[in-house]
Structure formats: C-alpha cells, structure tokens
Amino acid sequence: MNAFRDSTDPQRESLSAAIAQLNQVVLGKDREIRLSVACLLARGHLLIEDIPGVGKTTLAHALARVLGLTYQRVQFTSDLLPADVIGVSVYDRGSGSFQFHRGPVFAQLVLADEVNRATPKAQSALLEAMEERQVTVDGVSHPLPDPFFVVATQNPSYQVGTFPLPESQLDRFLMRIELGYPAATHERALMRGRDRRDLLATLPAVLDPEMILALQQRIPELHASDALLDYVQAVVRASRDGSQFLAGLSTRAAISLLRAAQAWAFLHGNAGVLPEDLQSVLPAVVGHRLRPRDAADRRGPVEMARALVEAVPIP
C-alpha cells in the first residue's frame, strides 16, 4: 500500500460520498467535480467557462445542495449594478437611520452566472468579497459567511455581449475549468432521465458548513516536502523565463498551486502531496493566468500546463 495513502479517515469518506452524489447529477464529469470540490477545500473560488447548456449552473447548484451550503444565484447582465450584488443602505423612518439590506453575496455559495455579460463596474463588486471575504458599504465593513465560495460561469469571449474579465479579477479565481459536451452515453442518460432541476430538489446534504470548515483547516497542514516545494518553484520559474508567456506566474499563483495540490491529494486519500497531484491541478490553476507570447499561439490550459511540466524535471 502507498505510504502516503490513508483510507480510514471518516472526513475523507464523507467527501467521497459527496462526490458520488454529485456524479449522479452531473454525469461523466468526475474530474471536473473533484476539481470543484478541491477548489472549495483550498478556500479558493471557481470559474467555469463554457458554452450555455452544458451543466455549469447545475454543477454550482448541486455543490450547494450536497455540501449543505446556503445558495444564491445572481444573473449578471449589462444593467446589473454593484448594489444588486452587495446590498444597499435604505433609510428607515422609524429609527431615523440607514439600515443595510444585504445582497445575494451574503450566501455561503454564490453563483455569479454569466459573469462576463455584466459591465466591469458590476464585475468589480465581487473583488473585495472574493479577496477580503467582506464587503464595505458607506464606510462600514460587513463580514461574509464562512465558508464563502464564489462559483462564476463565463461564456466564451467570442460570444456576443461579453466583457472580458481583467487580469485582476481572473487572479481571484483559484481555478478555471471547462465542462465540455458529455459523452454520448451520458447525454443519452440525461435525455431519458429525470429533469436535473427536479433531481436537485431531492438531493440530501452529505456535508455541512462546520464539516467543510474543519476540512479546509486540514488542507494547509497536509505534508508537502521540501522537494515538492522545489518543484512548485521550478514550475513557476519556468513560466517566467519569457520564452513562452507574456508574464509569468505570480507568488499568489505559486501559493494557489500548492494549496490546490494539497486539496487534490487530500481528496484522493494521500497523507502528503506528490508531484502527480500538482500536475493534476496545474491546467485548472494556471490556464487563466498565462497568455502565450505569440498572438497566433492557440494553446489551451492543458497544452500550456503540459509545456511547463515538460520543461521542469521532477526533483
């Protein structure tokens, strides 16, 4: 048996049960589901970029149901205002003072649906929330729930009516994933099976917020050897040498990469992080942070991550 593997952990068993439940709703996307859960465990935020109709919203709602989190969905449109997300202060005649009415961002899982259809001003409403886990209105800071997990969906940039997210906003997302079309067998099962919205309504919660907080606290404690940290730094340095990408990965990205690898290792029952764990999460963590130097270079996240892996030997 692998010395890094621990199969007797009840919290890990609960996670496995949650993932099995999610796989019953979003068919044939086990890897993407595991990345989504790993993103939450690492206290990050998730960006799902894909065409409409492949299950982005369903995945977000299923995560909230199965993980026992309060859920709010915000439809981002061109006329959305920051106050529609954060909330607004309203004058109360009875008390003679302004009362803050909380917006939908005060949920444990917030779905920012089609985030790139809103203007940059509305998009910026999420910046402080995602980074500081609080919002400030009229000079008063309001803490957000804990855990706090933003799942944003994004349409491809070639679609009409989109406002590309700036780099500062993209960097707030620990991971970006794509769902893609289902395999033919899974698509047939979706066509013949129950409506996903009806199925979501019947999903029982497998975890709860307290259990998730306890799991999140364990992730940074998962063993990462000096050799593994050397590997993370070598991958980051390879992105900065200027030959492939316009700008290399930041220190924040390096920390994000380590946390994501720790969460992935934890999900798979490992007591420590292996290079394979880092390689597994690499495309999701770096794909939205890197831009090829050559404008004609159309490599996607997987290809860019593969180039980094090939450029750096495992210690």
N, C-alpha and C positions, 0 to 999 in steps of 0.2 A: 504494500500500500504506500502511496505517496506520503512522505513525512510531512508535507505541507497540508495534507487534507484532514479535515475534521468533520465526520459525518454524524456526530452525536449532539449537535448544537440545536436546541429547540427553536431558537430565533431564526436560524437558517432554515429549519424545517417549515416554519410559518411563511417565510419568504418563498420557499419552493411551492407551497400550497397557493400563495397569492399569484405566482407566475402561472401555475397550472390553470387557475381560474381565468386569468386574463387571456390565456391561449384559447379558451373556449369561446371568447367573444371576438377577438381579432385573430383570425385563422391564418396559420402559416407564417407568422411573423415573430417567432420566438426570440430571435436575436435582437430585433428592434424593441421588443417588450423588455428584455433583460437590460438593454442599454438604458431604456427609460427609467427602470427601477434603480439601476446603478447611479443614474444622474441624480435622482432624489436622495439616495443614501449618501452621496458625496456632497449634499447640500448645494447642488447646482440648479440651473434652470435649463429647460429643454426647448429647442427649436425644431419643429418638424416641417420640412419643406417638400412639397409635392403638389401635384395637380389636385383639383377638387374631386371628391368622390372615392378616395382610396382608404378611408378609415381614420383620418387624422383626429377628427373630433371624437369619434367613437373610442379611440385609444385613450384620449385625455379623460373622458367621462368614466370609462371603465377603471382607470387608475384611481380616480377619486372614490368610486364605489367600493372597489376591492380593498383599498388601503384605509378606508374609513375616514376620509378627509372631507371637510366641508368644501363645496364646489360652487364656483361662479363662472359663467361664460360671458365674455364681453365680445360683441361683434364689432371689429374695427372697420370703420367706414370713413369716407373722406370728410364727413361732417362731425366726426367724433371730437369731443373736447376733453382736455385733461380732467376736468371736474367730473365727467361721466365715468371716469375710471377711479379717481382718487376719492371723490366725495366733495361736498360743498358746505360752507357755513351759511346757515339760514337764521335770520333774526327772529327771535321768539319774543312776542309782545308780553307774554305772561311774566317771564323772568327779566325782560329788558336787556337781554344779551344775545349774542350769536351762539347758536348751537351747531356743532359739527355733525353732519349726517354722513355716515361712512358710505363709501362707494363699494363696488364689487371687488376691489383689490383686497378687501379685508376678508378673504377666504383662505383656507389652507392650500387649496389648489385652484389657481386662476387660469382659465383658458383664454388667452388672447387670440381670438380666432381671426385669421387673415390679417395679421398684424401689419403687413406691408401695404394694405389698402388704406390705412389712415395716414394723415399728414405727419411730417416729422415732429410737429408740436405735440400731437396726440401720442405719438410713439414715445416721446421723451417722458411722458407721465409715468412710465414704468421704470425709468432709470434709477431713481432713488430707491424705489421699492425693491428692485432686484438686487441692488448693491448693498444698501444700508438696512434693508428689511424694516423700513419705516417710511412714512410719508409726512411731509411738512406742509401745513395749511395755515396761513395767517400767522406764521412765525411759531406755530406750535407743532411739535413732532408727535406723531401717533405711531406706536409700535404695531407691527403686523403680527398675525398669528405665527406660532411656531409649532410644527413645521410650516414653511411657506415655500410653495413650489409653483413657478410660472411655467406653463406649457403654452408656447406660442406656435401657431401654424402660419405658414407663409406660402403664398403662391409663387411659382417660378417667375423670375423677373421679366420674362418675355411676354407675360400675360398683360392685358390692358388694365390700366388703372392702378398700377403698383408704384410705391415709393420705396426704393431700396433702403434697407436699414443701414445706418452709418456704422463704421467700424467700432465706435464706442458702444453702440447698442449690441452689435453682434458679440462683442467680447464679454457681455454679461451672461451669455448663454454658455454653460459648460459644454453642452453637446448640441450638435445638429445632426438629425437623421432624416432618411427618406424611407417611406414605406414601400412604394412601388406597387405595381399590379400584383394581385395574388396569382398563385399557380392555378392552372385550370381546374384541378380537383377541389381546391379550396374555394374558387369562385363558384363552382357548381354547388358546393355545400352552402354557400351564402345565398345563392339563388333559391335553393329548396328549403333552407332552414327558416327559423323564426326571424322576424324583423329585429335588427340589432337594438333598436330603442326599446322594444318590449323585453328583450333579454336583459338589457341593462337594468331595467326596473326590478328585476328579480335577483340581481347579484347580491349575495351576502358579503358583508365586510369580513375579511380574514385578519387584517391588522387594525390597529387604531393609532391615533396620534402619539400616545405615550410610548407605544412599542416602536414607532418609527423614530422618535427622538432618541430612544435608547440605542437603536441600531446605528443612527447617524453618529453617535458618540463613539461607537466602536471602530468606525472606518479609519480615522487617522491613527488609531493605535495598532492597526494591522501591520505586521512586521514588513519593513522594506529595508533590505540590506544596503550597505554602502555601495556594493557593486550595482545594485538596481538603481540607486540614485545617480551613480556614474552614467548609467545607460540613459536615464532621463535627460541628464545634462548634455550628453553627447548628441542625442536626437535634437534637442533644442539648438545646440551649436550648429549642427548640420543645416538647419533651416536658415541660419543667419549668415552663411558664408557668401551670400549674394549671387550665387551661380544660378539658382533655380527660382527664387521667390523675391518679390519686391521688398518685403520686410519679413524678418524672422519672427519666431515665436517669442512672446514676452515672458517675463518672470511669472506673471499671473498664469500664463498658459502652461508653464512648466509645473506650477503647483496644481493646476487643474488636471493636468495629465497624470500626475502622481495620485491624486485623490480618486480620479476615475478608475485608475488601475487597481487601487486598493478596494474600491467598491466592487469592481468586477471579480476580483479574487475572492472577496467575501461571499458574493453571490454563488460562486462555484465551489464553496466549501474549503477554500485554501486558508491556511494559517499564516501565509506570507505571500508577498507579491512576486510573481515570476515574470521574466521578460515577455512571455506569451500573453500575459494579462495586459501589459502595456500595449503590445501590438494589436490586441483585440479592440481596444478602445481608441486607438490612435486616429483612425479616419473620422470618427464622430467628434473628437476633441479638436483636431487641427484643421479639418476641412473648411470651416468657415472663417478661419483665422489667417489662412495663407492665400496669396494671389501669385500665380505664375508670373515670372518676369516677362516672358514672351506673351504678348497680347493674343497671339494665334494659338497659344497652348490651351487646349480644352480639357486638360486632365481633371477628373473629378476627385472627391475626397479620398477614395480608395487608392487611386493611382498616385496621388501626392504622398499619402502615408506610406505606400509601398516604396516609393523612391527614397524616403527617409530611412526606412528600415534597411534597405539595400545599401545605403551609404554608411551605416553605422554597424560595426560588428558587435555582437553580444559579448559583454565582458566575461 
